[in-house]
Every structure is written in structure tokens, then in C-alpha cells.
Amino acid sequence: MTLVDLSRPAGSIETLGDGIGFLALVDRMREDPALKVVNAARISYDKQREGFDERDRKLCRFLWTHGHTSPYRHSFFTFHWKAPLFVFRQAFKYQVGSGWRTYEVDGEAVRLEVFDMMFDTDKGCSWNEVSGRYVKWAPEFYVPTVMRANPVHGNKQASAPLPEDFDHAGERERMLAECRRAFELYEARIERGVAKEIARMCLPQNLYTQAYWTVSLQGLLHFLDQRLKRDAQFEIRAYAEAVATLVGETLQKIGVDIEALRDPTGGEPA
């Protein structure tokens, strides 16, 4: 087989409106994730179902609402992301729920985290990213067309619109010029013989990279619960919206209210 450069998968969703960033669902387990949740739960009673109905939907909602998350760890999805580095630094936190192994010690069940600490500190390597040590980056940068300000109330995790007279286009062009200059420095270092792993140190956080994310249904729901909210940073929220769209059928089947995840206050001020 011939190796080819990484390309944008069919069915991907554009995320940031610049024709560069995207998210795609590239693989999922063959068994129905919703049915797998209820059968993983019912095995406690030595029972299983061959089909999925409204009672199962209610059971899925009950399990999730009351924190019985282990049945959600048996189904997995693999996504292909192309996103700026700073978005990945937020997304890389979501490893919880991505482990699928179970252990016994002297016949007793042991929490997975015990072995994570001893032998599996990356919790299953659910993220694999393009390596700047091996490849030369492309000059692809995310720069928003509309800038945002810190809110007056001082919430460090939020942003607010800038005044109407703010020069968005001028600020964007300045940021793009800074990015181009940084990339010129990067290329010049490589040409002088400096290793890529060192030359890349001058590149900005809005540089685009790509990665595969394999995540359990539990981890996926945890990600959506936090990053679909209206106070999540706009850029990672765009990827959360894409995830929700790509697995929307499964979410609907297990009774997840997407609107409630987006706005748990029901539209009332926080």
C-alpha cells in the first residue's frame, strides 16, 4: 500500500469558518452504543436485551443522571480533528472514561485508576497528534474575523463583544502578519540546520494541527457537558457542536437533551 498525506475525511464538519479547521467521525463500534449501555447495566441481573425501546431510553437517562457511568464506557468513537494548538490543549483534558480494561488482584476487583497510576499514566493513549518533531508544519493559522474582549465582571473563563468601533479587520491583519513572521523564523532555522523539534518553539498557539481522538461514550458525554455550554470558549464549543452533530442519533436514542447541555439554566441569566 502507498502512504498518502493526511486528507480531510468525507462527511467532516467545518468548525471555525475559515475552510481549514474540521472534525470528522472516522470510526465507531459496530454494535448499537445505546443497546450496549443497557446490556452492560443489565448484566448485573444476568439479563440482556436484543432490541432497544423507550424503557431502555429511560434506563439510559436514569443511569447517567444518577452517576452510574460504567455502562457508558463500553462503546467507542474515533474522531479526526484539525484544530489550532490552543484548542487541542483544552481538548486533551478529556481522557476520563476512555479506559476499557478491567483488573482483578487476588480475586478482588481493583479500580482502574490504581493501574493507571502505576502503568498507564496516559489513560489509554486516546489522543494521537501530528508530531512537529517528524514533519514540517504548514503555515495554517486560525485568526478570528471578530475579536472578543474580557468581560467587565472579570470572569476569566468568558469573553464579551468589543465596542462597535473596534477595528476587527485591522487587528486580524496584524495577527496574521505576526503569524507569518513567526513561520518565516521557523523555516529559516530549519534551513540553517536546526532540528524541527527546536525550530518549532517560536510558532504561535493558533497554528493548526491534526489528531485522532478515540473516546468512550462516557468521555464523549463529559466533553459535551462542559464544552457545549454558552460560557465555554467559542472555538472549542464549535468542535463540541460538531461532535454533537456527528453522534446526534446516538444522543437522541439515549435521551440526552442537547439544548439542556448548551444552556442548563433554560435561557435564564447565569
C-alpha positions as CSV (number, residue, x, y, z in Angstrom):
1,M,0.0,0.0,0.0
2,T,1.1,3.6,-0.7
3,L,1.4,6.2,2.0
4,V,-0.5,9.4,1.3
5,D,-0.7,12.7,3.1
6,L,-3.4,13.2,5.7
7,S,-6.5,14.5,4.0
8,R,-9.9,15.8,5.1
9,P,-12.3,12.8,5.5
10,A,-15.6,12.7,3.7
11,G,-18.5,13.8,5.9
12,S,-16.4,16.1,8.0
13,I,-17.8,19.3,9.5
14,E,-16.1,22.7,9.1
15,T,-15.7,24.2,12.5
16,L,-14.3,27.7,12.5
17,G,-15.5,29.2,9.3
18,D,-12.1,29.5,7.7
19,G,-12.0,26.5,5.4
20,I,-9.2,24.9,7.4
21,G,-10.5,23.5,10.7
22,F,-12.8,20.5,10.7
23,L,-14.0,17.5,12.7
24,A,-14.9,14.1,11.3
25,L,-16.2,10.8,12.8
26,V,-13.9,8.2,11.2
27,D,-14.9,5.1,13.2
28,R,-17.3,3.7,15.7
29,M,-18.1,0.3,17.2
30,R,-20.5,-1.8,15.2
31,E,-22.8,-2.6,18.0
32,D,-25.5,-0.1,18.8
33,P,-24.0,2.1,21.6
34,A,-27.4,2.7,23.3
35,L,-28.2,-1.1,23.4
36,K,-24.7,-1.7,24.7
37,V,-25.3,0.7,27.6
38,V,-28.4,-1.1,28.8
39,N,-27.0,-4.6,28.3
40,A,-23.8,-3.6,30.2
41,A,-26.1,-2.4,33.0
42,R,-28.5,-5.4,32.9
43,I,-25.6,-7.9,33.1
44,S,-25.7,-7.2,36.8
45,Y,-29.0,-9.2,36.8
46,D,-27.8,-11.8,34.4
47,K,-30.1,-10.3,31.7
48,Q,-29.8,-8.7,28.3
49,R,-32.0,-7.2,25.5
50,E,-31.9,-7.8,21.8
51,G,-33.7,-4.6,20.9
52,F,-33.9,-1.1,22.3
53,D,-37.2,0.6,23.3
54,E,-38.5,3.6,25.3
55,R,-37.9,1.7,28.6
56,D,-34.3,1.4,27.6
57,R,-34.1,5.0,26.8
58,K,-35.4,5.9,30.3
59,L,-32.9,3.5,31.8
60,C,-30.0,5.2,29.9
61,R,-31.2,8.6,31.3
62,F,-31.5,7.2,34.8
63,L,-28.0,5.7,34.7
64,W,-26.4,8.9,33.5
65,T,-28.4,11.2,35.8
66,H,-27.5,9.2,38.9
67,G,-23.8,8.8,38.1
68,H,-23.9,5.1,37.1
69,T,-21.4,5.8,34.3
70,S,-19.6,2.4,33.9
71,P,-22.1,1.1,31.2
72,Y,-21.2,4.1,29.1
73,R,-17.5,3.0,28.9
74,H,-18.0,0.1,26.6
75,S,-18.7,2.0,23.3
76,F,-16.1,4.0,21.5
77,F,-15.9,6.6,18.8
78,T,-12.9,7.8,16.8
79,F,-12.8,11.4,15.6
80,H,-10.3,13.2,13.3
81,W,-9.7,16.8,14.4
82,K,-8.0,19.6,12.6
83,A,-7.8,22.4,15.1
84,P,-5.5,25.2,16.5
85,L,-3.0,24.1,19.1
86,F,-4.7,26.1,21.9
87,V,-8.0,24.3,21.2
88,F,-6.2,20.9,21.5
89,R,-4.7,22.0,24.8
90,Q,-8.2,22.3,26.2
91,A,-9.5,19.1,24.4
92,F,-6.6,16.9,25.6
93,K,-8.0,17.1,29.1
94,Y,-10.8,14.7,28.1
95,Q,-9.2,11.3,28.8
96,V,-11.7,10.3,31.5
97,G,-13.9,7.4,30.5
98,S,-11.6,6.3,27.8
99,G,-10.2,3.2,29.5
100,W,-11.9,-0.1,28.7
101,R,-9.8,-2.6,30.7
102,T,-10.8,-4.3,34.0
103,Y,-8.5,-5.8,36.5
104,E,-8.5,-8.2,39.5
105,V,-5.9,-8.6,42.2
106,D,-6.1,-11.8,44.3
107,G,-9.7,-12.3,43.1
108,E,-10.8,-8.8,44.1
109,A,-11.9,-6.1,41.6
110,V,-9.5,-3.1,41.6
111,R,-10.3,0.4,40.5
112,L,-8.8,1.2,37.1
113,E,-7.2,4.3,38.4
114,V,-4.8,2.2,40.5
115,F,-3.3,0.7,37.4
116,D,-3.4,4.0,35.5
117,M,-1.1,5.5,38.1
118,M,1.2,2.6,38.1
119,F,1.4,1.5,34.4
120,D,-0.9,3.6,32.2
121,T,-0.4,7.3,33.0
122,D,-1.9,8.5,29.7
123,K,-5.1,6.5,30.3
124,G,-5.1,4.5,27.1
125,C,-3.4,7.0,24.7
126,S,-6.8,8.2,23.4
127,W,-5.1,11.1,21.6
128,N,-2.5,10.8,18.8
129,E,-1.4,14.1,17.2
130,V,0.7,15.1,14.2
131,S,4.3,15.4,15.5
132,G,6.2,18.6,14.9
133,R,9.4,16.6,15.5
134,Y,8.9,14.5,12.4
135,V,7.1,16.8,10.0
136,K,7.4,20.4,8.9
137,W,4.4,22.4,9.8
138,A,2.2,24.1,7.2
139,P,1.6,27.8,7.5
140,E,-2.0,27.4,8.5
141,F,-3.2,29.7,11.3
142,Y,-6.6,30.4,12.9
143,V,-7.3,34.1,13.4
144,P,-10.9,35.1,14.2
145,T,-12.7,37.6,12.0
146,V,-14.4,39.1,15.1
147,M,-12.3,39.8,18.1
148,R,-13.5,39.5,21.7
149,A,-12.8,41.3,25.0
150,N,-12.5,40.2,28.6
151,P,-15.9,40.8,30.3
152,V,-16.2,43.7,32.8
153,H,-17.3,41.4,35.6
154,G,-13.8,39.7,35.5
155,N,-14.8,36.1,34.7
156,K,-11.5,34.7,33.5
157,Q,-13.3,31.9,31.6
158,A,-15.5,34.1,29.4
159,S,-15.3,36.7,26.8
160,A,-17.6,39.5,25.6
161,P,-18.1,41.7,22.5
162,L,-15.7,44.6,21.9
163,P,-17.1,48.1,21.3
164,E,-18.8,48.6,17.9
165,D,-16.0,50.9,16.7
166,F,-13.2,48.3,17.3
167,D,-11.1,47.7,14.2
168,H,-11.6,43.9,13.8
169,A,-10.1,43.7,10.3
170,G,-7.0,45.7,11.3
171,E,-6.4,43.6,14.4
172,R,-6.8,40.4,12.3
173,E,-4.3,41.5,9.7
174,R,-1.8,42.4,12.5
175,M,-2.2,38.9,14.0
176,L,-1.8,37.3,10.6
177,A,1.4,39.3,9.9
178,E,2.8,38.2,13.3
179,C,2.0,34.5,12.4
180,R,3.6,34.8,9.0
181,R,6.7,36.4,10.6
182,A,7.0,33.6,13.2
183,F,6.7,31.0,10.4
184,E,9.5,32.7,8.5
185,L,11.7,32.4,11.5
186,Y,10.8,28.7,11.9
187,E,11.6,28.0,8.3
188,A,14.9,29.9,8.5
189,R,16.0,27.9,11.5
190,I,15.3,24.6,9.7
191,E,17.3,25.9,6.7
192,R,20.2,26.6,9.0
193,G,20.2,23.0,10.1
194,V,18.2,23.4,13.4
195,A,16.1,20.3,14.2
196,K,12.3,20.7,13.7
197,E,11.7,19.9,17.4
198,I,13.6,23.1,18.3
199,A,12.8,25.3,15.4
200,R,9.1,25.0,16.2
201,M,9.4,26.7,19.5
202,C,8.7,30.1,18.0
203,L,5.4,29.1,16.5
204,P,2.2,30.6,17.9
205,Q,-0.6,28.7,19.6
206,N,-3.1,29.3,16.8
207,L,-1.1,27.0,14.4
208,Y,-3.3,24.2,13.0
209,T,-2.5,20.6,13.8
210,Q,-4.4,17.3,13.5
211,A,-5.1,14.4,15.8
212,Y,-7.2,11.3,16.3
213,W,-9.4,11.1,19.4
214,T,-10.8,7.8,20.5
215,V,-13.2,8.2,23.3
216,S,-15.8,6.2,25.2
217,L,-19.5,7.3,25.2
218,Q,-18.9,8.4,28.8
219,G,-15.9,10.5,27.9
220,L,-17.8,12.0,25.0
221,L,-20.8,13.0,27.2
222,H,-18.5,14.5,29.7
223,F,-16.8,16.6,27.0
224,L,-20.2,17.8,25.6
225,D,-21.5,18.5,29.1
226,Q,-18.7,21.0,29.6
227,R,-17.9,22.4,26.2
228,L,-21.4,22.9,24.7
229,K,-22.2,25.4,27.5
230,R,-22.5,29.0,26.4
231,D,-19.6,30.1,28.7
232,A,-17.2,27.6,27.0
233,Q,-14.6,29.2,24.8
234,F,-16.1,29.8,21.3
235,E,-13.5,27.9,19.4
236,I,-13.7,24.6,21.4
237,R,-17.5,25.0,21.6
238,A,-17.5,24.8,17.8
239,Y,-15.9,21.4,17.9
240,A,-18.3,20.3,20.6
241,E,-21.2,21.3,18.4
242,A,-19.6,19.2,15.5
243,V,-19.3,16.2,17.8
244,A,-22.9,16.5,18.9
245,T,-24.0,16.7,15.3
246,L,-22.0,13.6,14.2
247,V,-23.3,11.4,17.1
248,G,-26.7,13.1,17.3
249,E,-28.6,9.9,16.5
250,T,-27.0,8.1,19.4
251,L,-27.5,11.0,21.8
252,Q,-31.2,11.2,20.9
253,K,-31.6,7.5,21.4
254,I,-30.2,7.5,25.0
255,G,-32.3,10.5,25.9
256,V,-29.6,13.2,26.1
257,D,-31.1,16.7,25.9
258,I,-28.6,18.7,23.8
259,E,-30.4,22.0,24.5
260,A,-30.1,21.4,28.2
261,L,-26.3,20.8,27.8
262,R,-26.0,24.0,25.8
263,D,-28.0,26.0,28.4
264,P,-28.7,24.2,31.7
265,T,-30.4,27.4,33.1
266,G,-33.1,27.2,30.4
267,G,-32.2,30.5,29.0
268,E,-32.2,32.4,32.3
269,P,-29.2,34.6,33.1
270,A,-26.4,32.6,34.9
